[in-house]
Amino acid sequence: MTEGIAPVAWSGGRAVVTFPERVGHAAAAGIGEQLLTALGQGAATLIADLSATRWCDPAVGAAVARAYQRALASQAELRLVIPAPDVRQVVTAEALDRLIPVYSSLPAALADWPAGPVPEPDDAAGREGSRAEPRYPAAAPAAPVDEAVLRQLIDALDDGVALAAADGTIVLANRRLAALLGYQPAELTGRPVEELVPATLREAHRGHRAAYARQPAARPMADRARLVAVRRDGSTVPVTITLAPVPTADGQLVLAVVRDATRAQQVDDLTALLDGNAAHEAARSRDLLDRVTASLFHAGLSLQAATGQPSEVASERISEALRRLDDVLHEIRLHVFRFRPPGPES
């Protein structure tokens, strides 16, 4: 089998993409594009069949995540068939099994099919190279977007993340930030951000916060020496903080991406040993992370803003936000795997 190409079987509006026994990084990218193509050709239900797969690169998780996001945008359904525990761990690691139904066999996935006719694609749909316009399934009610989905997203980030209201109250914080500061995951919500600032600097911080509210922009919090955050036990930890405004229907929130400067210093020490080109690439990596983290939250809050809107408006906003999220996550994965040591290929 050619690397990155998997058989696709169509039955009405249902497509089954069969993965090979071993799926390396390059193959995962190619099969991921096939999943997206099947959805673009009008698959109402897409089944990723990994029945025969015994090993796969973590890039498979990224491919499945992109397909799930595209399925939501297309109002289609994605199902997974993964009998092997080691393979299932790839999707479990990214909590995808909480969002996507996983079956132990292909017959089980096919049997769990709603009663009624299956929408038929156009004659040429599902045929590679066809120029015919696919017929998409009839619009369904917009899928609900709840806080749990957004929380899974931010909890997957390696940096601390917090959203604060105009008065400085923390309205959302991820697990990484809570762990960095010695709190339980839910304990930061509702606290004023000044509690995380040394007592001698709190009054000045309120002034800085007010000034930022007058002229919000995505930027580092300070260009001076590194900041420190106060942990729950009263100790401090050096941090770097990047701020970004997040407009909402009710006003404006502030997104703060908090990075442990202890780890950053270790990276800086290693970077000092590299030549100018490598140092430049490290700076690009940090800039990419800051940009895409802010973009992820803009997309997430756009999804949240769709709640309660008329069906057509909500569907449009959700589709637009998920496409943006899809592109941002793809950009992250492409960048990360540029520097990933190659693993076994299929």
N, C-alpha and C positions, 0 to 999 in steps of 0.2 A: 504494500500500500504506500502511495506517495505520502511523504511526511506532511502533516497538516491537513490532509484531505480525509474525510470520513463519509461513508455512505449515508445518504439521506433518503428515507422512504416516506412517500406522501399517501395519505388516505383521506380524501376530502380536505377539510381544513386542518388536518392533524399531520404534523411532520415528526419523524423519529430520526435523530442523528445518532449513529452508532459509533462510539469511540473505540479505538484499537486497544490491544492488550497493554501497551506501554505508551504513555503520552509525555514526551519531553517538552521543554519550554517552547521551542519553535513550533512543534506540532500543536500545542495548546493554543497558540496565537492563531494559527490557520483554522483550526476547528472552531475557535471562538467567532471568527468572521463568518463561518458557515451558519452558526446559530443566529447571528444577527441577520444574515441574508434570508434565512428561512422566515424569520419574523417579518422582514421587509416584504417578502413575497406573499404575505397574508395568512400565515399559520395562526389559527385561533388557539391551538394548543401545540406546544413544542415539547418533545420529550428528549432529553439528553440521556442516551442509553449507555451507561458505563458497566453493563453486565459482565463484559469480558475483560474489563480493565483491572489489572493487578498492581500497577504502579503508575503514578502520575506526578508531574512537577506541580509545585504550588501555583504556577501560573494558570492551571485549570480553574482554581478558585476565582481568579480575576476574570477569566473568560465567562464563567457561570454568573458572576456578579453583574457583568455588563449585559449579558443576555436577560437577566432578571429585570434590570432597570429598563431595558428596551421593551420587554414584555409589558411592564406596567404602563409605559408610555403608549404602547399600541393596544392596550386593553386586551392583551392576550394572556395565556397561562403557560407557565414553565413548570415542568415536572422533571425530577431526576430519578434515575434508576441506578443505585449503587449498592450492590450486595457486599462488596469487600470492605471490612472495617478500616483497613489502612487507607483506602481511597476515600472513604467517607470522611476521614479525619481532615482531609484537605478542605472540605466545605464546612465542617464543624468548626475548624479553627477561625473561620471568618463569620461564624454564626449564620451562615446561609441556610442551614437546615431549619432554622427558626422561621424563615421567610418562605422557603420553597418546599413543597411536599417531596419527600424522598421515599421511593419504593424499593423493595428488596428484589423485585423481578420485573421484567418488561410486561408479562401477562397481567401482573397486579396493576401496573400503571395504566394499561389499556382497558382493563376491566372496570376501573373506577372512572367511568365515562357517563356524563349526564344523558338522560333520556332525551329523545327528540333528534331531528335531523342535524347532521354535521354540515356546516357551511362549506360549499364547494368553491375552490379557487377557479379562476379562469383557466381555460385549456392549457395555456402555456405556463401557468404559475408552477413554481417548483422546478422548472427546467432551466438549468444553467445556461446563460447566454441569451435567454429570451428577452425580447423588448416589450412584450405585452404588459400592460398595466395590471398589477394584481388587484383583485377585489378584496378589500379588507373586511373583516367581520363587522357586523352591525355594532354601533356604539353601545357600550354597557355603562351602567352608572359608574361614576368616578370612584376609584378605590379609596377608602378612607386612609388618611395619613395621620398617624398618631405620634405622640411623644416618644413611644417606645422605639419606633424606627429611627427617629432622629438621635435618640440616646445611644443606640447601637452604633450609629455612624461615628459620633464623637468619641465614644469609648474605645473605638478601634484605633484612634490616633495615638501616636507615641509621645506627643507633647501635651502639656496641660492646656485645657481650653475652658474659658469661662465667658458667659454672657452677662452683662450688667445693665441694669436700667439706668435712666437718667439721674436718679437720686443715689446711684452707687450701690444699689442692692443687687446681689448676685442672684440671677434668675435660673441659671443653668451652669453646671460644672461637670467635667468628665472625671472618670476614675483616675486617670493619670495625675490630674491636678490634686485631687483629694489625697492620693498616696504620697505625692511629693511633699504636701504640707501636713501629713499625719492625721488626716480626717477620714471618717467613713464616707462612702460615696455620696450620700444624701445630705451630709451635715453642712456643706458649704452653701447650699441653697437658702436664700433669705438673709444671709449675713451681709453687712456692709463691707465693701472692698477695703475700707480703711482698717478693718481688723487684721488684714494681712500685711499691713504696712507698719514698720517700727513706730512706736508711740511718738517719738520726737519728730517724725516726718509727716504725721497724719494731717495736721492743719495745712501744711504746704501741699500735700497731695490733693486735698479738696480743691485748692486753688488751681492746681494743674488740671484736675478733672473738669472743672468749670470752663477753663480756657479751651480744653479739647472739645467740649460740647459746642462751643461757639464756632470752632473751625475744625470739624472732624475730617480726618484723612487717614488712609492706611499708611502707617509708618511705625518705626521703632518707638518705644515709649521714651527713650532717652539716649542721647549720643554720648553722655558722660560715662563715668565708671559704672560697672555693672550694678544693678539694683539688688536689693535683698528682700526676701519675703519672710514673714513671721510664721513659723510653724505652730501647730496647736500647743506644743509643750513650751513655747516661748523662745526656742532656738531659732536661728535664721539660716536661710539657704540662699546663695547667690543665684540670681535668675536674670534672664533677658526676656523682655516682654515686647510683643508687637501688637499694636492696636488697629482695629478696623471698624468703621461705623457700619451698622446694619439697620437700614431704614425699615420700618414696619408701618402697618396701617394706623397704629396707635401712637406713633412717635418714633424714637430712635433708640436702639440698643447699641452697646459697644462690645465688640468681640475682642478678647484678649487671648493671645497665644503665648503661653508661659513655658519657657524652656529652661531646664536645669543647666545653669552656667558651669556647674562642675563638670558635666559631661562635655559641654561646649569647649571648655578649656582643654580637655584631653584631646579633642579634635583639633583645636588650634595648635597644640604642641606638636601633633603629628603633621599638620599642614605645614608648619615651619620647616620641616625636613624635606618638603617636596619642592619641585621647581615651580616657576611662575605659572605655567599652564595648569598644573594640578591645583594650585591654590585658587586660580580663577574658576576652575570647575567646581571646587568646594563652595565658593561664594554663590555660584549659579544654583547649586543644589539647595542651599539655605534660602535663597530668594524664591525658588520654585515652591518650596514647602510653605513659606509664608503666604504666597499668592494663592495657591490652591486651597489652603485651609480656609482663607477668607471666602473664596468662591464656593466652597462646600457649604458654608453656613448661609450664604446668600441663597443658594439653591434650596437648602433645607427650610429656611424661613419662608421662601416663596411657596413651598409645598404646604406649610402650615397655614399660610394666609389664604390658601384655596378653600380651606374648611369653611363650610357654611355658605359658600357662593352658589349661585345657580349652576345647574349641572354642566351647561356648555362652557361657562366661564371657568369653573373649577377644572374641568377636563383639559381645557387649553393651558391653564397655568401649570397643572401637574405635568402635562406632556412636555412643556417647554423647560420646566425646572429639571425634570429627570433627564432630558437630553443633555442639558448643561452638566448635570452631575455625572452622567455617563462619560462625557468628553473629559471632564476634570480627572476622574478616576483613571481613565485610560492614559492620560498624560502622566500621572504619578507612576503607574505601573511601567510604562515604557522607560521612564527615567531610572527607576529603581533597578530594573532588570538589565539595563546597560552595564551595570557594575556588578551583577551577580555572577559568581563563578559558574561556568556551564556544568550542568548535571547530566545524567544519562539521558540520551535521546531515544525516541521511539524508532 
